[in-house]
């Protein structure tokens, strides 16, 4: 295998992305500044111009992603003046018009999140991870993220009905079917699209660090050793750190010099070890 490369670039993603080769990236995993968030660092993008701000960037992401690659966008709308913002929904529709396929939505359930209460709602304990693709023929390595069967094997699989022993079509008319008996004797099963991960507790001097397990899960699911991972909003470098640990090549782009230097430092301390 060729030497693993970790490239960190200081600059504006909208411009830096234009210098990358087309169809060269296997996975884009990123969490851009949310609307009206991180005003003291990234200035804050207003919800009513967020789509306009993001589309030139996503246009370049569409260009650099391989036809077999995936784009995972970690983003969250907030509540303001008693209702939810719609900018994330508007962005999804705009990305589809741009040529992206919205193929899946994952939910990050933040375990052990701090409690909170407002007059008309409770604290959010989840964030979106939206999956977009250029084509329906994208690479996905589902066996890499299997999880232990758990207590389900001791209960549900012990008393199989006649229906469990044959392929039973979904009752909601979706066309998907199941055969529960297929899982008898197996130790591992496929996970759901809800990821239960605790938020990052040591923020490493950045205001919006996600846990290393978050990019690691998607890197396992969508890439193999030596593939290329891109994070156009690198922050403190988490995506590149995890990519290096998992023996993936990576490119990270960060617009602020302070966080660029922090990312470089974090990556320099990272050893090549499988995550």
C-alpha positions in Angstrom: 0.0 0.0 0.0 1.2 3.5 -0.8 2.1 5.9 2.1 -1.0 7.4 3.7 -1.3 11.1 3.0 -2.9 13.7 5.3 -3.3 17.1 3.6 -4.4 20.2 5.6 -5.1 23.4 3.6 -5.7 26.8 5.0 -8.3 28.7 3.1 -11.9 29.2 2.0 -13.5 25.9 0.9 -15.4 27.6 -1.9 -12.0 28.5 -3.5 -9.8 25.6 -2.3 -12.2 22.9 -3.6 -11.7 24.3 -7.1 -8.1 23.1 -7.0 -9.0 19.5 -6.2 -9.3 16.9 -9.0 -12.7 15.9 -10.2 -14.0 12.5 -9.1 -11.2 12.0 -6.7 -12.9 11.7 -3.2 -14.5 8.5 -1.8 -16.2 10.1 1.2 -17.0 13.7 2.2 -17.7 13.9 5.9 -18.2 17.4 7.3 -20.1 19.6 9.8 -20.3 23.2 8.5 -21.2 26.1 10.8 -24.9 25.9 11.5 -27.1 28.9 10.7 -26.7 31.7 13.3 -24.1 29.6 15.2 -20.4 30.2 16.0 -20.8 33.9 15.5 -17.7 34.6 17.5 -15.5 32.3 15.4 -17.0 31.8 11.9 -19.2 34.9 11.9 -22.6 33.1 11.8 -24.6 32.6 8.6 -28.2 33.8 8.6 -30.8 31.1 8.0 -32.4 33.1 5.1 -29.1 33.1 3.1 -27.7 29.7 4.3 -28.7 27.9 1.1 -27.3 30.6 -1.1 -24.0 30.5 0.9 -23.7 26.7 0.8 -24.6 25.9 -2.8 -21.3 27.1 -4.4 -19.5 24.8 -2.0 -21.7 21.8 -2.6 -21.3 22.4 -6.3 -17.6 21.8 -5.9 -18.2 18.8 -3.6 -20.4 17.3 -6.3 -17.5 17.7 -8.8 -14.8 16.2 -6.6 -16.8 13.2 -5.3 -16.4 9.9 -7.1 -19.6 8.5 -8.7 -19.3 5.7 -6.2 -18.7 8.0 -3.2 -20.9 9.4 -0.5 -21.4 12.8 1.1 -22.4 12.9 4.8 -23.5 16.3 6.1 -23.8 16.8 9.8 -26.2 19.7 10.4 -29.0 20.8 12.7 -31.7 23.4 12.6 -32.4 25.3 15.7 -35.5 26.7 17.4 -36.0 30.5 17.4 -39.0 32.6 18.3 -41.1 29.6 19.2 -40.6 27.5 16.0 -38.0 25.5 14.2 -36.0 27.0 11.4 -36.6 25.4 8.0 -33.2 26.1 6.4 -32.1 22.5 6.6 -35.2 21.3 4.7 -34.7 24.1 2.2 -31.0 23.0 1.8 -32.0 19.4 1.1 -34.4 20.5 -1.6 -31.8 22.8 -3.1 -29.1 20.1 -3.1 -31.5 17.8 -5.0 -32.1 20.4 -7.6 -28.3 20.8 -7.9 -28.0 17.1 -8.8 -27.5 15.3 -5.5 -29.5 12.3 -4.5 -30.7 12.4 -0.9 -30.3 8.7 -0.2 -30.5 8.4 3.5 -30.8 10.3 6.8 -28.9 9.1 9.9 -29.6 10.4 13.4 -26.9 11.0 16.0 -28.5 10.5 19.4 -26.3 12.3 21.9 -26.1 10.1 24.9 -25.6 11.7 28.3 -26.4 15.2 26.9 -26.8 17.9 29.5 -30.4 18.4 30.7 -32.3 21.5 29.8 -35.7 23.0 29.6 -37.3 26.0 27.9 -40.9 27.3 28.2 -42.1 25.3 25.2 -39.5 22.6 24.6 -36.8 20.4 26.0 -33.1 20.2 25.1 -32.2 18.6 21.7 -30.4 15.4 22.1 -29.9 14.6 18.4 -28.5 15.9 15.2 -28.9 15.0 11.5 -26.4 13.2 9.3 -27.7 13.5 5.8 -26.4 11.2 3.1 -26.1 12.5 -0.4 -24.8 10.7 -3.5 -24.1 11.4 -7.2 -25.5 8.0 -8.3 -27.4 5.1 -6.8 -24.4 2.8 -7.4 -22.3 3.9 -4.4 -19.9 1.8 -2.4 -21.2 0.7 1.0 -19.5 -1.8 3.3 -22.4 -2.7 5.7 -20.6 -5.7 7.3 -18.0 -3.3 8.7 -20.5 -1.7 11.1 -22.3 -4.8 12.4 -23.1 -4.9 16.1 -23.6 -7.7 18.6 -27.0 -9.4 18.5 -27.7 -8.6 22.1 -30.6 -9.8 24.2 -32.9 -10.0 21.1 -31.4 -13.4 20.4 -32.5 -14.7 23.8 -36.0 -13.5 23.5 -37.4 -12.9 20.0 -35.5 -15.7 18.3 -36.4 -18.3 20.9 -40.0 -18.6 19.9 -40.4 -18.3 16.2 -43.9 -18.1 14.6 -44.8 -19.5 11.2 -44.5 -15.9 9.9 -41.0 -15.6 11.3 -39.9 -18.6 9.2 -40.8 -17.2 5.9 -40.3 -13.9 4.1 -43.0 -11.5 5.4 -43.6 -8.3 3.5 -43.9 -5.1 5.4 -47.4 -4.2 6.5 -46.9 -0.5 5.4 -46.7 -1.5 1.8 -43.1 -0.4 1.4 -42.2 -3.6 -0.4 -39.5 -4.6 2.1 -39.7 -8.0 3.7 -38.1 -9.8 6.6 -37.5 -13.4 7.6 -36.7 -13.4 11.3 -35.4 -17.0 11.1 -32.4 -15.8 9.1 -30.8 -14.4 12.3 -30.9 -17.6 14.3 -27.4 -18.6 15.4 -25.8 -15.4 14.3 -23.7 -13.2 16.7 -23.7 -9.9 14.7 -26.5 -8.0 13.1 -26.8 -4.8 11.1 -27.4 -1.5 13.0 -30.2 0.9 12.6 -29.7 4.4 11.2 -29.7 5.9 14.7 -26.2 6.2 16.2 -26.0 6.4 20.0 -22.8 8.3 20.8 -21.9 10.6 23.7 -20.9 14.2 22.8 -17.2 15.1 22.8 -16.3 16.0 26.4 -12.9 17.5 25.8 -13.4 20.2 23.1 -9.7 20.6 22.3 -10.0 24.4 22.2 -12.7 24.3 19.5 -16.3 25.3 20.0 -18.0 22.5 18.0 -16.0 19.2 18.2 -17.9 15.9 17.4 -16.7 12.6 18.9 -14.1 10.6 16.9 -16.5 7.7 16.8 -18.9 9.7 14.6 -16.6 10.0 11.5 -15.1 6.6 12.3 -18.5 4.9 11.8 -19.1 6.5 8.4 -15.5 5.9 7.3 -15.9 2.2 8.1 -19.2 2.1 6.2 -18.2 3.9 3.1 -14.4 3.5 2.6 -11.6 1.0 2.6 -7.9 1.4 3.5 -6.2 3.9 1.2 -9.4 5.6 0.1 -9.7 9.4 0.2 -11.8 11.3 2.8 -12.5 15.0 2.6 -13.7 17.5 5.3 -14.1 21.0 3.9 -14.9 22.4 7.3 -12.1 20.7 9.3 -12.2 22.7 12.6 -9.8 21.1 15.1 -9.0 18.2 12.7 -11.1 15.4 14.0 -12.0 13.9 10.6 -8.4 13.9 9.5 -7.2 12.5 12.8 -9.6 9.6 12.5 -8.8 9.0 8.8 -5.1 8.8 9.6 -5.7 6.4 12.4 -7.8 4.2 10.1 -5.2 4.3 7.3 -7.3 6.5 4.9 -5.9 9.4 2.9 -7.5 12.7 3.7 -7.8 16.3 2.8 -9.0 18.9 5.3 -9.8 22.5 4.6 -10.0 25.1 7.4 -10.6 28.9 6.9 -9.3 30.1 10.3 -5.6 30.1 11.0 -6.1 29.4 14.7 -7.9 26.1 14.0 -5.7 25.2 11.1 -2.7 25.3 13.4 -4.7 23.3 16.0 -5.6 20.7 13.4 -2.0 20.4 12.3 -0.9 19.8 15.9 -3.6 17.2 16.6 -2.8 15.3 13.4 1.0 15.4 14.1 0.3 13.6 17.4 -1.8 10.9 15.7 -0.4 7.4 15.3 -1.3 5.0 12.5 -3.5 2.6 14.4 -6.8 1.0 13.2 -9.7 2.7 15.0 
